[in-house]
Amino acid sequence: MPNITVELLAGRTLDQRRQFVQAVTEQAEAILGARRQDVRILFVEISGELVAKGGVLAVDAE
């Protein structure tokens, strides 16, 4: 059973998440041979105040 954890900045819409899990699940089936019902995806939302890239907080890079 594939367990896939996705870390992303908060703010994605429900529709974006639906599209993402559909696409990732299809690829897990095709590439890994996983059964659709066994693909588990967990979203971990990260606040822009808690992550930085290139020395700049994500909240300041917007």
Distance bins in CASP14 RR format, pairs under 12 A and 6 or more apart:
PFRMAT RR
TARGET T0000
AUTHOR 0000-0000-0000
RMODE 2
METHOD distances of the structure
MODEL  1
1 28 0 0 0 0 1 0 0 0 0 0 0
1 32 0 0 0 0 0 1 0 0 0 0 0
1 33 0 0 0 0 0 1 0 0 0 0 0
1 34 1 0 0 1 0 0 0 0 0 0 0
1 35 0 0 0 0 1 0 0 0 0 0 0
1 36 0 0 0 0 0 1 0 0 0 0 0
1 37 0 0 0 0 1 0 0 0 0 0 0
1 38 1 0 1 0 0 0 0 0 0 0 0
1 39 1 0 0 1 0 0 0 0 0 0 0
1 40 1 0 0 1 0 0 0 0 0 0 0
1 41 0 0 0 0 0 1 0 0 0 0 0
2 24 0 0 0 0 1 0 0 0 0 0 0
2 25 0 0 0 0 1 0 0 0 0 0 0
2 27 0 0 0 0 0 1 0 0 0 0 0
2 28 1 0 1 0 0 0 0 0 0 0 0
2 29 0 0 0 0 1 0 0 0 0 0 0
2 31 0 0 0 0 1 0 0 0 0 0 0
2 32 1 0 1 0 0 0 0 0 0 0 0
2 33 0 0 0 0 1 0 0 0 0 0 0
2 34 1 0 1 0 0 0 0 0 0 0 0
2 35 0 0 0 0 1 0 0 0 0 0 0
2 36 0 0 0 0 0 1 0 0 0 0 0
2 37 0 0 0 0 0 1 0 0 0 0 0
2 38 1 0 0 1 0 0 0 0 0 0 0
2 39 1 0 1 0 0 0 0 0 0 0 0
2 40 1 0 0 1 0 0 0 0 0 0 0
2 41 0 0 0 0 1 0 0 0 0 0 0
2 42 0 0 0 0 0 1 0 0 0 0 0
3 24 0 0 0 0 0 1 0 0 0 0 0
3 28 0 0 0 0 0 1 0 0 0 0 0
3 32 0 0 0 0 0 1 0 0 0 0 0
3 34 0 0 0 0 0 1 0 0 0 0 0
3 38 0 0 0 0 1 0 0 0 0 0 0
3 39 0 0 0 0 1 0 0 0 0 0 0
3 40 1 0 1 0 0 0 0 0 0 0 0
3 41 0 0 0 0 1 0 0 0 0 0 0
3 42 1 0 0 1 0 0 0 0 0 0 0
4 20 0 0 0 0 0 1 0 0 0 0 0
4 21 0 0 0 0 1 0 0 0 0 0 0
4 23 0 0 0 0 0 1 0 0 0 0 0
4 24 1 0 0 1 0 0 0 0 0 0 0
4 25 0 0 0 0 1 0 0 0 0 0 0
4 27 0 0 0 0 1 0 0 0 0 0 0
4 28 1 0 0 1 0 0 0 0 0 0 0
4 32 0 0 0 0 0 1 0 0 0 0 0
4 34 0 0 0 0 1 0 0 0 0 0 0
4 38 0 0 0 0 0 1 0 0 0 0 0
4 39 1 0 0 1 0 0 0 0 0 0 0
4 40 1 0 0 1 0 0 0 0 0 0 0
4 41 1 0 1 0 0 0 0 0 0 0 0
4 42 1 0 0 1 0 0 0 0 0 0 0
4 43 0 0 0 0 1 0 0 0 0 0 0
4 44 0 0 0 0 0 1 0 0 0 0 0
5 24 0 0 0 0 0 1 0 0 0 0 0
5 40 0 0 0 0 1 0 0 0 0 0 0
5 41 1 0 0 1 0 0 0 0 0 0 0
5 42 1 0 1 0 0 0 0 0 0 0 0
5 43 0 0 0 0 1 0 0 0 0 0 0
5 44 1 0 0 1 0 0 0 0 0 0 0
5 45 0 0 0 0 0 1 0 0 0 0 0
5 46 0 0 0 0 0 1 0 0 0 0 0
6 12 0 0 0 0 1 0 0 0 0 0 0
6 16 0 0 0 0 0 1 0 0 0 0 0
6 17 0 0 0 0 1 0 0 0 0 0 0
6 20 1 0 0 1 0 0 0 0 0 0 0
6 21 0 0 0 0 1 0 0 0 0 0 0
6 23 0 0 0 0 0 1 0 0 0 0 0
6 24 0 0 0 0 1 0 0 0 0 0 0
6 40 0 0 0 0 0 1 0 0 0 0 0
6 41 1 0 0 1 0 0 0 0 0 0 0
6 42 1 0 0 1 0 0 0 0 0 0 0
6 43 1 0 1 0 0 0 0 0 0 0 0
6 44 1 0 0 1 0 0 0 0 0 0 0
6 45 0 0 0 0 1 0 0 0 0 0 0
6 46 0 0 0 0 0 1 0 0 0 0 0
7 41 0 0 0 0 0 1 0 0 0 0 0
7 42 0 0 0 0 1 0 0 0 0 0 0
7 43 0 0 0 0 1 0 0 0 0 0 0
7 44 1 0 1 0 0 0 0 0 0 0 0
7 45 0 0 0 0 1 0 0 0 0 0 0
7 46 1 0 1 0 0 0 0 0 0 0 0
7 47 0 0 0 0 0 1 0 0 0 0 0
7 48 0 0 0 0 0 1 0 0 0 0 0
7 50 0 0 0 0 0 1 0 0 0 0 0
7 51 0 0 0 0 1 0 0 0 0 0 0
7 58 0 0 0 0 0 1 0 0 0 0 0
8 16 0 0 0 0 1 0 0 0 0 0 0
8 17 0 0 0 0 1 0 0 0 0 0 0
8 20 0 0 0 0 1 0 0 0 0 0 0
8 41 0 0 0 0 0 1 0 0 0 0 0
8 42 0 0 0 0 0 1 0 0 0 0 0
8 43 1 0 0 1 0 0 0 0 0 0 0
8 44 1 0 0 1 0 0 0 0 0 0 0
8 45 1 0 0 1 0 0 0 0 0 0 0
8 46 1 0 0 1 0 0 0 0 0 0 0
8 47 0 0 0 0 0 1 0 0 0 0 0
8 48 0 0 0 0 0 1 0 0 0 0 0
8 51 0 0 0 0 1 0 0 0 0 0 0
8 58 0 0 0 0 0 1 0 0 0 0 0
9 43 0 0 0 0 0 1 0 0 0 0 0
9 44 0 0 0 0 0 1 0 0 0 0 0
9 45 1 0 0 1 0 0 0 0 0 0 0
9 46 1 0 1 0 0 0 0 0 0 0 0
9 47 1 0 0 1 0 0 0 0 0 0 0
9 48 1 0 1 0 0 0 0 0 0 0 0
9 49 0 0 0 0 0 1 0 0 0 0 0
9 50 0 0 0 0 1 0 0 0 0 0 0
9 51 1 0 0 1 0 0 0 0 0 0 0
9 52 0 0 0 0 0 1 0 0 0 0 0
9 53 0 0 0 0 0 1 0 0 0 0 0
9 57 0 0 0 0 0 1 0 0 0 0 0
9 58 1 0 1 0 0 0 0 0 0 0 0
9 59 0 0 0 0 1 0 0 0 0 0 0
9 61 0 0 0 0 0 1 0 0 0 0 0
9 62 0 0 0 0 1 0 0 0 0 0 0
10 17 0 0 0 0 0 1 0 0 0 0 0
10 43 0 0 0 0 1 0 0 0 0 0 0
10 44 0 0 0 0 0 1 0 0 0 0 0
10 45 1 0 1 0 0 0 0 0 0 0 0
10 46 1 0 0 1 0 0 0 0 0 0 0
10 47 1 0 1 0 0 0 0 0 0 0 0
10 48 1 0 0 1 0 0 0 0 0 0 0
10 49 0 0 0 0 0 1 0 0 0 0 0
10 50 0 0 0 0 1 0 0 0 0 0 0
10 51 0 0 0 0 0 1 0 0 0 0 0
10 58 0 0 0 0 1 0 0 0 0 0 0
10 59 0 0 0 0 0 1 0 0 0 0 0
10 62 0 0 0 0 0 1 0 0 0 0 0
11 17 0 0 0 0 1 0 0 0 0 0 0
11 43 0 0 0 0 0 1 0 0 0 0 0
11 45 1 0 0 1 0 0 0 0 0 0 0
11 46 0 0 0 0 0 1 0 0 0 0 0
11 47 0 0 0 0 0 1 0 0 0 0 0
11 48 0 0 0 0 1 0 0 0 0 0 0
11 58 0 0 0 0 0 1 0 0 0 0 0
11 62 0 0 0 0 0 1 0 0 0 0 0
12 18 0 0 0 0 0 1 0 0 0 0 0
12 19 0 0 0 0 1 0 0 0 0 0 0
12 20 1 0 0 1 0 0 0 0 0 0 0
12 21 0 0 0 0 0 1 0 0 0 0 0
12 43 0 0 0 0 1 0 0 0 0 0 0
12 44 0 0 0 0 0 1 0 0 0 0 0
12 45 0 0 0 0 1 0 0 0 0 0 0
12 46 0 0 0 0 0 1 0 0 0 0 0
13 19 0 0 0 0 1 0 0 0 0 0 0
13 20 0 0 0 0 0 1 0 0 0 0 0
14 20 0 0 0 0 0 1 0 0 0 0 0
14 21 0 0 0 0 0 1 0 0 0 0 0
14 43 0 0 0 0 0 1 0 0 0 0 0
15 21 0 0 0 0 0 1 0 0 0 0 0
15 22 0 0 0 0 0 1 0 0 0 0 0
16 22 0 0 0 0 0 1 0 0 0 0 0
16 23 0 0 0 0 0 1 0 0 0 0 0
16 43 0 0 0 0 0 1 0 0 0 0 0
17 23 0 0 0 0 0 1 0 0 0 0 0
17 24 0 0 0 0 0 1 0 0 0 0 0
17 41 0 0 0 0 1 0 0 0 0 0 0
17 42 0 0 0 0 0 1 0 0 0 0 0
17 43 1 0 0 1 0 0 0 0 0 0 0
17 45 0 0 0 0 0 1 0 0 0 0 0
18 24 0 0 0 0 0 1 0 0 0 0 0
18 25 0 0 0 0 0 1 0 0 0 0 0
18 41 0 0 0 0 0 1 0 0 0 0 0
18 43 0 0 0 0 0 1 0 0 0 0 0
19 25 0 0 0 0 0 1 0 0 0 0 0
19 26 0 0 0 0 0 1 0 0 0 0 0
20 26 0 0 0 0 0 1 0 0 0 0 0
20 27 0 0 0 0 0 1 0 0 0 0 0
20 41 1 0 0 1 0 0 0 0 0 0 0
20 43 0 0 0 0 1 0 0 0 0 0 0
21 27 0 0 0 0 0 1 0 0 0 0 0
21 28 0 0 0 0 0 1 0 0 0 0 0
21 36 0 0 0 0 0 1 0 0 0 0 0
21 39 0 0 0 0 1 0 0 0 0 0 0
21 40 0 0 0 0 1 0 0 0 0 0 0
21 41 1 0 1 0 0 0 0 0 0 0 0
21 42 0 0 0 0 0 1 0 0 0 0 0
21 43 0 0 0 0 1 0 0 0 0 0 0
22 28 0 0 0 0 0 1 0 0 0 0 0
22 29 0 0 0 0 0 1 0 0 0 0 0
22 36 0 0 0 0 0 1 0 0 0 0 0
22 39 0 0 0 0 0 1 0 0 0 0 0
22 41 0 0 0 0 0 1 0 0 0 0 0
23 29 0 0 0 0 0 1 0 0 0 0 0
23 30 0 0 0 0 0 1 0 0 0 0 0
23 39 0 0 0 0 0 1 0 0 0 0 0
23 41 0 0 0 0 0 1 0 0 0 0 0
24 30 0 0 0 0 0 1 0 0 0 0 0
24 31 0 0 0 0 0 1 0 0 0 0 0
24 32 0 0 0 0 0 1 0 0 0 0 0
24 34 0 0 0 0 0 1 0 0 0 0 0
24 36 0 0 0 0 0 1 0 0 0 0 0
24 39 1 0 0 1 0 0 0 0 0 0 0
24 40 0 0 0 0 0 1 0 0 0 0 0
24 41 1 0 0 1 0 0 0 0 0 0 0
24 42 0 0 0 0 0 1 0 0 0 0 0
24 43 0 0 0 0 0 1 0 0 0 0 0
25 31 0 0 0 0 0 1 0 0 0 0 0
25 32 0 0 0 0 0 1 0 0 0 0 0
25 33 0 0 0 0 0 1 0 0 0 0 0
25 34 0 0 0 0 1 0 0 0 0 0 0
25 35 0 0 0 0 0 1 0 0 0 0 0
25 36 1 0 0 1 0 0 0 0 0 0 0
25 37 0 0 0 0 1 0 0 0 0 0 0
25 38 0 0 0 0 1 0 0 0 0 0 0
25 39 1 0 1 0 0 0 0 0 0 0 0
25 40 0 0 0 0 1 0 0 0 0 0 0
25 41 1 0 0 1 0 0 0 0 0 0 0
26 32 0 0 0 0 0 1 0 0 0 0 0
26 33 0 0 0 0 0 1 0 0 0 0 0
26 34 0 0 0 0 0 1 0 0 0 0 0
26 36 0 0 0 0 1 0 0 0 0 0 0
26 39 0 0 0 0 1 0 0 0 0 0 0
26 41 0 0 0 0 0 1 0 0 0 0 0
27 33 0 0 0 0 0 1 0 0 0 0 0
27 34 0 0 0 0 1 0 0 0 0 0 0
27 36 0 0 0 0 0 1 0 0 0 0 0
27 39 0 0 0 0 1 0 0 0 0 0 0
27 41 0 0 0 0 0 1 0 0 0 0 0
28 34 1 0 1 0 0 0 0 0 0 0 0
28 35 0 0 0 0 1 0 0 0 0 0 0
28 36 0 0 0 0 1 0 0 0 0 0 0
28 37 0 0 0 0 0 1 0 0 0 0 0
28 38 0 0 0 0 1 0 0 0 0 0 0
28 39 1 0 1 0 0 0 0 0 0 0 0
28 40 0 0 0 0 1 0 0 0 0 0 0
28 41 0 0 0 0 1 0 0 0 0 0 0
29 35 1 0 0 1 0 0 0 0 0 0 0
29 36 1 0 1 0 0 0 0 0 0 0 0
29 37 0 0 0 0 0 1 0 0 0 0 0
29 38 0 0 0 0 1 0 0 0 0 0 0
29 39 1 0 0 1 0 0 0 0 0 0 0
30 36 0 0 0 0 0 1 0 0 0 0 0
30 39 0 0 0 0 0 1 0 0 0 0 0
31 39 0 0 0 0 0 1 0 0 0 0 0
32 38 0 0 0 0 1 0 0 0 0 0 0
32 39 0 0 0 0 1 0 0 0 0 0 0
33 39 0 0 0 0 1 0 0 0 0 0 0
34 40 0 0 0 0 1 0 0 0 0 0 0
34 41 0 0 0 0 0 1 0 0 0 0 0
44 50 0 0 0 0 0 1 0 0 0 0 0
44 51 0 0 0 0 0 1 0 0 0 0 0
45 51 0 0 0 0 0 1 0 0 0 0 0
45 58 0 0 0 0 0 1 0 0 0 0 0
46 52 0 0 0 0 0 1 0 0 0 0 0
46 53 0 0 0 0 0 1 0 0 0 0 0
46 57 0 0 0 0 0 1 0 0 0 0 0
46 58 1 0 0 1 0 0 0 0 0 0 0
46 59 0 0 0 0 0 1 0 0 0 0 0
47 57 0 0 0 0 1 0 0 0 0 0 0
47 58 0 0 0 0 1 0 0 0 0 0 0
47 59 1 0 0 1 0 0 0 0 0 0 0
48 56 0 0 0 0 0 1 0 0 0 0 0
48 57 1 0 0 1 0 0 0 0 0 0 0
48 58 1 1 0 0 0 0 0 0 0 0 0
48 59 1 0 1 0 0 0 0 0 0 0 0
48 60 0 0 0 0 1 0 0 0 0 0 0
48 61 0 0 0 0 1 0 0 0 0 0 0
48 62 0 0 0 0 1 0 0 0 0 0 0
49 56 0 0 0 0 0 1 0 0 0 0 0
49 57 1 0 0 1 0 0 0 0 0 0 0
49 58 1 0 0 1 0 0 0 0 0 0 0
49 59 1 0 1 0 0 0 0 0 0 0 0
49 60 0 0 0 0 1 0 0 0 0 0 0
49 61 0 0 0 0 0 1 0 0 0 0 0
49 62 0 0 0 0 0 1 0 0 0 0 0
50 57 0 0 0 0 1 0 0 0 0 0 0
50 58 0 0 0 0 1 0 0 0 0 0 0
50 59 0 0 0 0 1 0 0 0 0 0 0
51 57 1 0 0 1 0 0 0 0 0 0 0
51 58 1 0 1 0 0 0 0 0 0 0 0
51 59 0 0 0 0 1 0 0 0 0 0 0
51 60 0 0 0 0 0 1 0 0 0 0 0
51 61 0 0 0 0 1 0 0 0 0 0 0
52 58 1 0 0 1 0 0 0 0 0 0 0
52 59 0 0 0 0 1 0 0 0 0 0 0
52 60 0 0 0 0 1 0 0 0 0 0 0
52 61 0 0 0 0 1 0 0 0 0 0 0
53 59 0 0 0 0 0 1 0 0 0 0 0
53 60 0 0 0 0 0 1 0 0 0 0 0
53 61 1 0 0 1 0 0 0 0 0 0 0
53 62 0 0 0 0 0 1 0 0 0 0 0
54 60 0 0 0 0 0 1 0 0 0 0 0
54 61 0 0 0 0 1 0 0 0 0 0 0
55 61 0 0 0 0 1 0 0 0 0 0 0
56 62 0 0 0 0 0 1 0 0 0 0 0
END
